[in-house]
């Protein structure tokens, strides 16, 4: 039996899916085909769509070409998959499916600052947040998530009606891990106020996440002094914090001075705080601290008088026993021509004792 007859006998039962036969079938022209990297053996012609081999050997060659093409595509896909091995996947999520963390440390005033408005504008221009937030799946709701960090980016996208780009933590993430990741991200960005940082630490301590200030500092890799400073800001009485335009203005040095005054005479400080709270116009932070410490009140000599610019009271003035004239202007008073005229008139009237 000839070789051709043997091949026909071996491949006679092979069948290929039916394909539409062109009206004028053209002969198959062998074209060189690149074999997959590392493959050895003969080069088979590529499969030409719409053309079916008419003989058994042709069908075998066509089938072999199909297999080589599939293997080549699989090799390419495996290589592409290796490029992303170990990388965290990101997805765009509906902001309504994401809840703030129970350890969220952003004060409401942080979402009304010029910095947040700039962030929101940048996200709007980009069509979404470029830097993804990190979320973890809620234990009892697989389709809902909790923010690990990125509360401002989430808030900005929610207000703009945009989905938020998020990295979903697929591994187990404990509360300790979440708290540590949130704290580290915030400190690296250096955008938390001492009050917000202190409030975050105080909540973790009160809820037993860490047994002591020292253990918290060691676990987060921060100094004990830093923890004590921000906790001193967060632990100021609410009546004192409400004297400021925003608790975000309170710095470590302010809390240290006010804390010392509270230790000496708590009732007097809180009494002054109550008066400041009732003022319609809030003073700058330094002026609030001065008023709470009553430094101007205690230093004010007896017999001081009101200083007026027109009908407006702008401060006080007094003369001591040595004849020295002391003028004290209220905080926040802007210099203008009327004030300058009032000061000059006062100086002229007091040029000589009388």
C-alpha positions, 0 to 999 in steps of 0.5 A, spaced: 500 500 500 502 506 498 504 512 503 498 516 500 493 510 501 495 509 508 494 516 510 487 516 507 486 510 511 488 513 517 485 520 517 478 518 513 474 519 519 476 526 521 471 531 521 471 538 521 465 543 523 462 545 517 464 551 513 461 555 508 464 553 501 466 559 497 463 559 490 470 559 487 474 556 492 481 558 491 487 553 493 491 554 499 497 557 499 502 555 504 504 561 508 510 561 514 507 561 521 511 563 527 511 557 532 511 559 539 517 561 543 521 555 544 517 550 540 521 545 536 519 541 530 516 543 523 513 550 521 505 549 519 501 553 515 496 558 518 489 557 518 485 561 513 478 562 515 473 560 511 477 555 507 477 547 509 482 542 507 479 537 502 484 531 503 485 527 510 492 530 510 490 537 509 485 536 515 491 534 519 495 539 518 490 544 519 488 541 525 495 541 527 495 549 525 489 550 530 492 547 536 499 551 535 495 557 534 491 556 541 498 554 544 501 560 542 495 565 545 495 561 551 503 562 552 502 570 551 496 570 556 500 566 561 506 571 560 501 577 561 498 574 567 505 573 570 506 581 569 500 582 574 502 577 579 502 579 586 499 586 584 492 588 588 486 589 583 482 595 583 475 597 582 471 602 581 465 602 586 459 605 588 460 610 594 454 608 597 456 601 598 462 604 602 462 606 609 466 610 613 471 606 618 469 606 625 476 609 627 474 615 622 478 621 624 476 626 620 472 632 623 467 635 619 470 641 618 476 638 614 471 637 609 470 645 608 477 647 608 480 650 601 485 644 601 479 639 601 475 643 595 482 643 591 482 636 592 475 635 590 476 640 584 482 635 582 478 629 582 472 632 578 477 634 572 480 627 572 473 624 572 475 620 578 480 619 583 487 617 581 490 614 587 485 609 589 482 608 596 483 602 600 477 598 603 475 591 606 469 587 605 464 587 611 464 581 615 456 580 614 455 583 607 460 581 602 457 586 597 459 592 602 465 595 604 469 599 610 474 604 608 481 603 611 484 609 608 482 615 603 475 618 607 476 624 603 477 621 596 471 617 598 467 623 600 469 628 594 467 622 589 460 621 593 459 629 593 461 629 585 456 623 584 462 619 581 464 612 583 471 611 587 477 607 585 478 602 590 483 597 592 479 591 595 483 588 601 482 580 600 486 578 605 484 578 613 485 585 616 484 585 623 482 592 627 489 593 629 491 592 622 486 597 619 488 602 625 495 601 623 494 602 616 490 608 617 495 611 621 501 610 617 497 613 611 495 619 614 502 621 617 505 619 611 501 625 608 501 629 614 494 632 613 491 630 619 491 636 625 493 634 632 486 634 634 484 629 629 490 625 630 489 625 638 481 623 637 483 617 633 488 615 638 483 617 644 478 612 641 483 606 640 485 607 647 478 608 650 475 602 646 481 597 648 484 596 641 491 598 645 492 597 653 496 603 654 499 610 651 506 606 651 503 600 647 500 604 642 506 608 640 510 602 640 505 599 635 505 605 631 512 606 631 511 613 633 514 617 639 511 617 646 511 624 646 507 625 640 502 621 642 502 625 649 501 631 645 496 630 640 492 626 646 492 633 650 489 637 644 483 631 644 482 631 651 481 639 652 474 640 655 468 641 649 467 648 652 474 650 651 474 647 644 468 650 642 471 657 643 475 656 637 473 657 630 475 650 629 478 645 633 483 644 627 486 650 629 488 648 636 496 646 636 500 642 641 503 649 644 496 651 645 493 645 649 499 645 653 498 652 656 491 651 657 492 644 660 497 648 665 491 653 667 486 648 667 490 644 673 491 651 677 484 653 676 479 649 672 473 653 674 476 660 672 478 657 665 471 654 664 468 661 666 472 665 661 471 659 656 463 660 657 464 667 656 468 666 649 463 661 647 457 666 647 461 671 643 458 671 636 465 673 632 470 668 634 477 670 635 484 667 632 487 661 636 492 665 639 487 670 642 483 665 644 488 662 648 490 669 651 483 670 653 482 663 656 489 664 660 486 671 662 493 674 661 491 681 659 485 681 665 491 680 670 496 684 667 491 690 666 492 696 671 486 699 675 483 704 673 483 702 665 478 706 661 475 704 654 478 706 648 473 708 642 474 709 635 468 713 633 462 709 637 466 702 637 470 700 643 477 697 640 481 696 646 483 699 653 488 704 656 491 706 662 496 710 666 501 707 671 503 711 677 510 712 674 506 716 668 507 711 663 501 710 658 499 703 656 494 702 650 491 695 649 487 694 642 482 688 642 484 682 638 482 682 630 482 690 630 484 692 623 488 699 623 484 705 619 484 712 619 479 713 625 483 708 629 489 712 628 486 719 629 483 716 636 490 714 638 493 720 636 488 724 640 489 720 646 496 721 646 495 728 645 490 729 651 495 725 656 501 728 654 502 731 660 499 729 667 493 732 669 
